[in-house]
């Protein structure tokens, strides 16, 4: 069965992208997109005369309002309860926010006796809004490292960051279609655990000078009131500088890989390939023997190497391309070959739509930057990997986004949940919501953030993920 999706003539590239990704990536259904003179989106099949009309919202905007702050929903969005319309979809909550279209209460799904139905929910526009990161392209707000701040987002205002709304909207569309075509079969998918580790600090002491080490000792004593930590720091520094890399507390790579191997999953380690900021970037050389030995060990054990774009590469296409070329060149000389290469920007620095296009130009296959430092959850509204859209060039790119759901320091520090049961429960909840939709639970844990309490939390999190 082939599905026919008839869309209005306005915003044709954007509508095509939303329909193609929604049907192929999210629903696993084959569809043909037809552009017509109409005011709604009409779904039909080659095997039936029944139809489903889906309301317009975002794409109904006049051109002069497109990509303006006024086009972004405010926090006072409507709430709809699909169960009251006999749509039994997999949802995080019985009510779902309605971001676009008619803001009203009451029924939003109508099925006529002749098999024609109407869904008064802007599924396609909302999917596009989240996947393209539309709202970020409309805002000039930036945080202390020039990122789009969580507090500026609709998810912050509407308290929806912990909901994969794109997946929920896709489910609502699917159950509406099932009411009309009850024999639909869609492609199955399995949940995945995707572990990654940004190598900001491969070794705490190996590349640290004696002067900087002594300054840190002073901070241990005066600021943190912990002279014992200063003594440990000196002892570790001396042993590491003497050639004992196992003495370095940030060298947790073997333990990380052991845990991943025990679960039967790959870990991905993202390396910084340039120093473009004197304090924000790394202090290691990618070609240092300890780093190349580490990369070889990662590859030998079946794990992956990726790019960690430097602090100032976010808005510099040539710099980002150069850094990826450096990584590929070093890997080629080491005999490391991968079918797919991933990336994540250092400090999660990102600008929509520029960074998408720069990663595409560099030749990266997928990115996994998009979460907020201030909150774990669903910045892209989904737990599925998906092809991205360039809002400026108005075209679908080859690059895929692999949304990051949880970063370690977001949970333990920014959200203030510490390293105990509250943090574990928050991560477990997000994992369950990813697996509810057979999606990807993407977890970032830095190798340098595995002190004994953090290590205990990391292992506890992996134990819950594996169950």
C-alpha positions in Angstrom: 0.0 0.0 0.0 1.3 3.5 -0.9 0.1 6.5 1.0 -0.7 9.7 -0.8 -0.2 12.9 1.1 -1.7 16.0 -0.6 -0.2 19.2 0.7 -0.9 22.9 0.0 1.4 24.7 -2.4 2.9 27.1 0.2 6.2 26.2 2.0 6.6 23.3 -0.4 10.2 22.2 0.7 9.2 22.4 4.4 6.0 20.5 3.9 7.7 17.8 1.9 10.4 17.3 4.5 7.9 17.1 7.4 5.7 14.6 5.5 8.6 12.4 4.3 10.3 12.2 7.7 7.1 11.7 9.6 6.0 8.8 7.4 9.3 7.2 6.7 11.4 7.7 9.8 8.6 7.8 12.4 5.8 5.7 11.1 7.7 3.4 8.7 5.2 3.9 5.9 5.9 4.5 2.2 4.3 7.8 1.0 4.1 9.9 -2.1 3.8 13.7 -1.7 1.5 15.6 -4.0 1.3 19.4 -4.1 -2.2 20.9 -4.7 -4.2 24.0 -4.2 -5.8 23.3 -0.8 -5.9 24.6 2.8 -5.3 21.3 4.7 -3.2 18.2 4.3 -5.1 15.2 3.0 -4.0 11.6 3.5 -5.4 8.8 1.4 -4.2 5.4 0.1 -4.0 3.7 -3.2 -6.2 0.9 -1.9 -9.1 2.9 -0.4 -11.4 5.9 -1.1 -11.3 7.0 2.6 -9.4 10.1 3.6 -8.0 11.8 6.6 -7.7 15.6 6.7 -5.1 17.1 9.0 -5.3 20.7 10.0 -2.7 23.4 9.1 -1.0 25.6 11.7 2.6 26.6 11.4 2.6 26.4 7.6 -0.5 28.6 7.4 1.6 31.6 8.5 1.9 34.5 6.0 5.4 34.6 4.5 6.2 37.9 6.3 5.7 36.1 9.7 7.9 33.1 8.9 10.9 32.7 11.1 9.9 35.7 13.3 9.6 35.6 17.1 5.8 36.2 16.7 5.4 32.9 15.0 6.6 30.9 18.0 3.9 29.6 20.4 3.7 31.2 23.9 3.4 29.1 27.0 -0.5 29.4 27.1 -1.0 26.5 24.7 -4.1 24.4 24.7 -4.3 20.9 26.1 -6.2 18.1 24.3 -7.3 14.8 25.7 -7.3 12.3 22.8 -8.9 9.6 24.8 -12.1 11.6 24.9 -12.1 11.3 21.1 -11.5 7.5 21.3 -7.9 7.8 20.1 -6.0 5.4 22.3 -2.4 6.4 21.5 0.8 5.9 23.4 1.3 9.1 25.2 3.3 10.3 28.2 0.3 11.9 29.7 -3.4 11.7 28.8 -3.4 15.3 27.7 -1.1 16.7 25.0 -0.2 20.3 24.3 -1.5 21.8 21.1 1.1 24.3 19.9 -0.4 25.5 16.6 -3.9 26.0 15.1 -7.1 26.5 16.9 -6.6 27.1 20.6 -9.8 25.7 22.0 -11.2 22.9 24.1 -13.3 20.0 22.9 -13.2 17.3 20.2 -10.3 17.4 17.7 -11.0 14.1 15.8 -14.1 13.5 13.7 -14.9 10.3 11.8 -17.8 10.3 9.3 -19.8 7.1 8.6 -18.4 7.1 5.0 -14.8 6.7 6.3 -13.7 10.3 5.9 -12.1 11.8 9.0 -10.6 15.1 10.2 -7.8 15.6 12.7 -7.8 19.1 14.0 -4.2 19.0 15.1 -1.2 20.5 13.2 0.9 17.3 13.2 3.1 18.2 10.2 3.8 21.7 11.4 4.6 20.7 14.9 7.0 17.9 13.7 8.8 20.4 11.5 9.0 23.0 14.3 10.8 20.6 16.6 13.0 18.7 14.2 14.3 21.9 12.3 14.8 23.7 15.6 12.7 26.5 14.1 12.3 28.5 17.3 16.1 28.8 17.8 16.4 30.4 14.4 13.9 33.1 15.4 15.7 34.2 18.6 18.7 36.3 19.4 18.8 35.2 23.0 22.1 33.6 24.1 23.5 32.3 27.3 27.0 32.8 28.8 28.7 30.7 26.1 26.5 32.0 23.3 24.1 29.1 23.1 20.3 29.2 22.8 19.2 29.1 26.4 16.7 26.5 27.7 14.9 29.3 29.5 14.0 30.9 26.1 12.4 27.7 24.7 8.7 26.7 24.5 9.6 23.6 26.4 10.7 25.6 29.3 7.6 27.8 29.3 5.2 25.0 28.6 7.1 22.5 30.8 7.3 19.9 28.1 11.1 19.2 28.0 10.5 15.7 29.4 8.0 14.8 26.6 9.0 13.5 23.2 6.2 15.4 21.6 7.2 14.5 18.0 6.9 10.9 18.8 3.5 11.5 20.6 2.2 13.5 17.6 3.3 10.7 15.3 1.5 8.1 17.4 -1.7 10.3 17.4 -1.6 10.5 13.6 -1.1 6.7 13.4 -4.0 5.8 15.6 -6.2 8.3 13.7 -5.2 6.5 10.5 -6.0 3.1 12.2 -9.5 4.2 12.9 -10.0 4.6 9.1 -7.6 1.9 7.8 -7.5 -0.8 10.6 -5.1 -3.1 8.7 -2.1 -0.7 8.5 1.2 -2.4 9.2 4.2 -0.3 9.9 7.9 -1.1 10.0 9.0 -2.3 13.4 12.0 -0.8 15.3 13.9 -1.7 18.4 15.1 0.6 21.2 18.8 1.4 21.4 21.2 2.4 24.2 23.7 4.9 22.7 26.6 5.7 24.9 29.1 8.5 24.2 31.9 10.1 26.1 33.4 13.5 25.2 37.1 13.5 25.7 37.5 17.1 27.1 40.2 16.0 29.5 41.7 12.6 28.7 44.3 12.9 31.5 44.0 15.3 34.4 47.8 15.5 35.0 49.6 14.3 31.9 49.5 17.6 30.1 49.4 19.9 33.2 52.4 22.0 34.1 53.8 22.1 37.7 52.6 25.7 38.1 49.1 24.9 37.1 49.1 21.9 39.3 50.2 23.9 42.3 47.5 26.5 41.7 44.9 23.7 41.8 46.5 22.5 45.1 46.0 26.0 46.5 42.4 25.9 45.4 42.0 22.5 47.1 43.2 24.0 50.4 41.8 27.5 50.4 38.6 27.3 48.3 37.5 23.8 48.9 39.1 23.3 52.4 40.4 19.9 51.5 44.2 19.7 52.0 44.1 15.9 51.6 42.9 16.4 48.0 46.0 18.6 47.4 48.3 15.8 48.6 46.5 13.3 46.4 46.8 15.7 43.5 50.5 16.0 43.9 51.0 12.2 44.2 48.9 11.5 41.1 50.7 14.2 39.2 54.2 12.9 40.1 53.2 9.3 39.1 51.5 10.3 35.9 54.4 12.5 34.8 56.7 9.6 35.6 54.9 7.6 32.9 52.2 5.8 34.8 49.1 6.8 32.9 47.0 4.5 35.1 47.6 6.8 38.0 45.7 9.6 36.3 42.1 9.8 37.7 40.7 11.0 34.4 41.9 7.8 32.7 38.7 5.8 33.1 38.6 4.6 29.5 39.2 0.9 30.2 36.5 0.8 32.9 34.0 2.6 30.6 34.7 0.2 27.8 34.4 -2.8 30.2 30.9 -1.6 31.3 29.8 -1.1 27.7 31.1 -4.5 26.6 29.3 -6.1 29.5 26.1 -4.7 28.1 27.0 -5.6 24.5 26.9 -1.9 23.3 29.4 0.4 21.6 30.8 3.5 23.3 31.7 6.5 21.2 34.6 8.7 22.3 34.6 12.2 20.8 38.1 13.9 20.5 38.9 17.6 20.3 41.2 18.2 17.3 42.2 21.8 17.8 42.6 24.5 20.5 40.7 27.5 19.4 40.1 29.0 22.8 42.8 29.3 25.5 40.7 28.2 28.4 37.6 26.5 27.0 39.3 23.9 24.8 41.5 20.9 25.6 45.1 20.8 26.6 46.1 17.7 24.6 47.6 17.0 21.2 45.7 14.4 19.1 49.0 12.9 17.9 50.5 12.5 21.4 51.5 8.8 21.8 49.1 8.4 24.8 46.2 9.7 22.8 46.9 7.6 19.7 47.4 4.6 21.9 44.0 5.3 23.4 42.4 5.7 20.0 43.9 2.4 18.8 42.6 0.6 21.9 39.1 2.1 21.4 39.1 0.8 17.8 40.6 -2.6 18.7 37.9 -3.2 21.2 35.1 -2.4 18.8 34.1 1.0 20.0 34.0 4.3 18.0 35.9 7.5 17.6 34.1 10.8 16.9 34.7 14.5 16.5 34.3 17.0 19.4 34.1 20.3 17.5 36.3 22.9 19.3 34.8 25.9 21.2 35.1 28.3 18.3 34.2 25.9 15.4 30.4 26.3 15.9 30.2 29.3 13.6 33.2 28.6 11.4 32.6 26.2 8.6 36.3 26.0 7.4 37.5 25.5 10.9 35.0 22.7 11.6 35.9 21.0 8.2 39.6 21.3 9.1 39.2 19.7 12.5 37.2 16.8 11.0 39.9 16.4 8.3 42.6 16.2 11.1 40.7 13.5 12.9 40.2 11.5 9.7 43.8 11.9 8.8 45.1 10.7 12.2 42.7 7.8 12.1 43.8 6.8 8.6 47.4 6.7 9.6 46.5 4.6 12.6 44.5 2.2 10.4 41.2 3.2 12.1 38.3 3.0 9.5 34.7 3.5 10.3 31.6 3.4 8.1 30.0 6.3 10.0 31.5 9.3 11.7 29.7 11.2 14.4 30.3 14.6 16.1 29.3 16.7 19.0 30.1 20.3 19.6 32.2 21.2 22.7 30.2 22.9 25.4 27.1 22.0 23.3 27.7 25.2 21.5 25.2 25.4 18.6 23.6 27.8 16.3 20.6 27.0 14.1 20.7 26.6 11.1 24.4 27.3 10.6 25.9 24.5 12.6 23.8 21.9 10.7 25.1 23.1 7.4 28.7 23.3 8.6 28.7 19.7 9.8 27.1 18.7 6.5 29.9 20.5 4.6 32.6 18.9 6.7 31.3 15.4 5.7 30.1 14.3 9.2 27.4 11.6 9.0 25.5 12.4 12.2 25.6 14.9 15.1 24.6 14.3 18.7 24.8 17.8 20.2 21.2 18.8 20.7 20.3 18.8 24.4 20.4 21.7 26.9 23.1 22.0 29.5 20.4 23.3 31.9 18.0 20.4 31.5 18.0 16.8 30.3 15.2 15.8 28.0 13.9 16.2 24.4 15.2 19.4 22.9 14.3 18.1 19.4 11.0 16.6 20.6 12.1 13.1 19.8 14.2 10.1 20.7 14.6 9.0 17.1 17.6 9.7 14.9 16.4 11.8 11.9 17.7 13.6 8.8 17.9 17.4 9.4 16.5 20.4 7.5 18.4 23.6 6.6 16.1 26.5 7.4 18.2 28.9 5.4 18.7 26.8 2.3 15.2 25.3 2.6 16.4 21.8 1.9 16.8 18.4 3.5 20.4 17.5 4.3 22.2 14.2 4.4 23.3 14.9 8.0 21.3 13.1 10.6 20.7 14.4 14.2 20.9 11.9 17.0 19.3 13.9 19.8 21.1 13.8 23.1 18.7 13.0 25.9 20.9 13.0 29.0 24.3 14.6 29.8 25.9 13.8 33.1 26.5 17.3 34.4 23.0 18.5 33.4 21.5 16.0 35.8 24.0 16.2 38.6 24.8 19.9 38.6 22.6 22.1 36.4 19.4 20.4 37.6 20.8 20.1 41.1 19.9 16.4 41.5 23.3 15.3 42.9 24.7 11.8 42.5 22.1 9.7 44.4 18.6 8.3 44.0 17.1 11.6 42.6 19.5 11.7 39.7 19.1 8.0 39.0 15.2 8.3 39.0 15.3 11.3 36.7 17.5 9.4 34.2 15.4 6.2 34.5 12.2 8.2 33.7 13.8 9.6 30.5 15.1 6.2 29.5 11.6 4.7 29.9 10.1 7.4 27.8 12.6 6.7 25.0 12.0 3.0 25.1 8.2 3.5 25.3 8.5 4.6 21.6 11.2 2.0 20.8 13.6 5.0 20.5 17.2 5.8 21.3 18.3 6.6 24.8 21.4 8.6 24.2 23.6 9.1 27.3 26.7 11.3 27.5 29.1 10.6 30.4 32.5 12.3 30.4 35.5 10.2 31.2 36.7 12.9 33.5 33.5 12.9 35.5 33.8 9.5 37.1 34.9 10.0 40.6 33.8 7.2 43.0 30.3 8.7 43.6 29.9 9.5 39.9 31.1 6.0 39.0 28.5 4.5 41.3 25.8 6.6 39.7 26.9 5.7 36.2 26.9 2.0 36.9 23.5 2.2 38.6 22.1 4.1 35.5 23.5 1.4 33.2 22.0 -1.3 35.3 18.5 0.3 35.0 18.9 0.9 31.3 19.7 -2.8 30.8 16.6 -4.0 32.5 
